[in-house]
Amino acid sequence: MKAVVTVTGKDVVGIIAKVSNACAEYHANIVDISQSVLSEYFAMIMVVEIDQIAIDFTAFVDAMEALGKENGLVIHTIHEDVFNAMHHI
């Protein structure tokens, strides 16, 4: 199973490191990543495998959101099933 993680906020040094370290801490494997900086704004989308995460998925979502709040970012984590349903016509 996979999840889509989006990260947005003001660009500062270390955003990718903090988010990827959190993924590693919870055993979420990053399989794809795209990031961009537009002026002073940072945007990143990651696809992570969640089959082996060390905590419940809801707790992972909450932990990533908390990481965002601690760092002035908005981090959303959406299960691939929900993401696919949202984008299916």
The 8 nearest C-alpha neighbors of each residue, nearest first, counted from 0:
[[1, 50, 49, 48, 2, 79, 78, 47],
 [0, 2, 48, 49, 79, 47, 78, 46],
 [3, 1, 78, 79, 47, 77, 46, 4],
 [2, 4, 46, 77, 76, 45, 79, 78],
 [5, 3, 76, 45, 75, 44, 46, 2],
 [6, 4, 44, 75, 74, 43, 45, 76],
 [5, 7, 74, 43, 73, 42, 44, 4],
 [8, 6, 42, 73, 41, 72, 43, 74],
 [9, 7, 72, 41, 40, 10, 73, 71],
 [8, 10, 40, 41, 39, 11, 7, 72],
 [9, 11, 41, 40, 39, 8, 12, 36],
 [12, 10, 13, 9, 14, 41, 39, 8],
 [11, 13, 14, 10, 15, 16, 17, 9],
 [14, 12, 16, 15, 17, 11, 18, 10],
 [13, 15, 17, 16, 12, 18, 11, 10],
 [14, 16, 18, 17, 13, 19, 20, 12],
 [15, 17, 13, 19, 14, 18, 20, 21],
 [18, 16, 20, 14, 15, 19, 13, 21],
 [17, 19, 21, 15, 20, 16, 14, 22],
 [18, 20, 22, 16, 21, 17, 15, 23],
 [21, 19, 23, 17, 22, 18, 16, 24],
 [22, 20, 24, 18, 19, 23, 17, 25],
 [21, 23, 27, 19, 25, 20, 24, 26],
 [22, 24, 26, 20, 21, 25, 27, 19],
 [25, 23, 21, 22, 26, 20, 27, 53],
 [24, 26, 53, 22, 52, 23, 27, 21],
 [27, 25, 52, 23, 24, 53, 22, 51],
 [28, 26, 22, 49, 52, 48, 25, 23],
 [27, 29, 48, 47, 26, 30, 22, 23],
 [30, 28, 47, 31, 46, 27, 48, 45],
 [31, 29, 47, 46, 28, 48, 32, 45],
 [32, 30, 46, 45, 29, 33, 47, 44],
 [33, 31, 45, 44, 46, 34, 30, 29],
 [32, 34, 44, 43, 45, 35, 31, 42],
 [35, 33, 43, 42, 44, 32, 36, 41],
 [34, 36, 42, 41, 43, 37, 33, 40],
 [35, 37, 41, 40, 38, 42, 39, 10],
 [38, 36, 40, 39, 35, 41, 42, 10],
 [37, 39, 40, 36, 41, 10, 9, 35],
 [40, 38, 10, 9, 37, 36, 41, 11],
 [39, 41, 9, 37, 10, 36, 38, 8],
 [40, 42, 36, 10, 8, 7, 9, 35],
 [43, 41, 7, 35, 34, 6, 36, 40],
 [44, 42, 34, 6, 33, 5, 35, 7],
 [43, 45, 5, 33, 4, 32, 34, 6],
 [46, 44, 32, 4, 31, 3, 47, 5],
 [45, 47, 3, 31, 30, 2, 29, 4],
 [48, 46, 29, 28, 2, 1, 30, 27],
 [47, 49, 1, 28, 27, 0, 50, 29],
 [48, 50, 27, 52, 1, 51, 0, 47],
 [51, 49, 0, 48, 52, 1, 27, 26],
 [50, 52, 49, 26, 53, 27, 48, 28],
 [53, 51, 26, 49, 27, 25, 54, 50],
 [52, 54, 25, 26, 51, 55, 27, 24],
 [55, 53, 52, 58, 56, 59, 25, 57],
 [54, 56, 58, 57, 59, 53, 52, 60],
 [57, 55, 59, 58, 60, 54, 52, 49],
 [58, 56, 60, 59, 55, 61, 54, 62],
 [57, 59, 61, 55, 56, 60, 62, 54],
 [60, 58, 56, 62, 57, 61, 63, 55],
 [59, 61, 57, 63, 58, 76, 62, 64],
 [60, 62, 58, 64, 59, 63, 65, 57],
 [63, 61, 59, 65, 64, 60, 58, 66],
 [62, 64, 66, 60, 65, 61, 59, 74],
 [63, 65, 61, 67, 74, 66, 62, 60],
 [64, 66, 68, 62, 67, 63, 61, 69],
 [67, 65, 63, 69, 64, 68, 62, 70],
 [66, 68, 72, 64, 73, 70, 74, 65],
 [67, 69, 65, 71, 70, 66, 72, 64],
 [70, 68, 66, 67, 71, 65, 72, 64],
 [69, 71, 67, 68, 72, 66, 14, 65],
 [70, 72, 68, 69, 67, 8, 73, 9],
 [73, 71, 67, 8, 70, 7, 68, 74],
 [72, 74, 67, 7, 6, 8, 75, 68],
 [75, 73, 6, 64, 67, 5, 72, 63],
 [76, 74, 5, 4, 64, 77, 73, 6],
 [77, 75, 4, 60, 3, 2, 5, 74],
 [76, 78, 3, 2, 82, 79, 4, 75],
 [77, 79, 2, 81, 80, 82, 3, 1],
 [78, 80, 2, 82, 1, 81, 83, 77],
 [81, 79, 83, 78, 82, 84, 2, 77],
 [82, 80, 84, 78, 83, 79, 85, 77],
 [83, 81, 79, 85, 80, 84, 77, 78],
 [82, 84, 80, 86, 85, 81, 79, 87],
 [85, 83, 81, 87, 86, 82, 80, 79],
 [86, 84, 82, 83, 87, 81, 88, 80],
 [87, 85, 83, 84, 82, 88, 81, 80],
 [88, 86, 84, 85, 83, 82, 81, 80],
 [87, 86, 85, 84, 83, 82, 81, 80]]
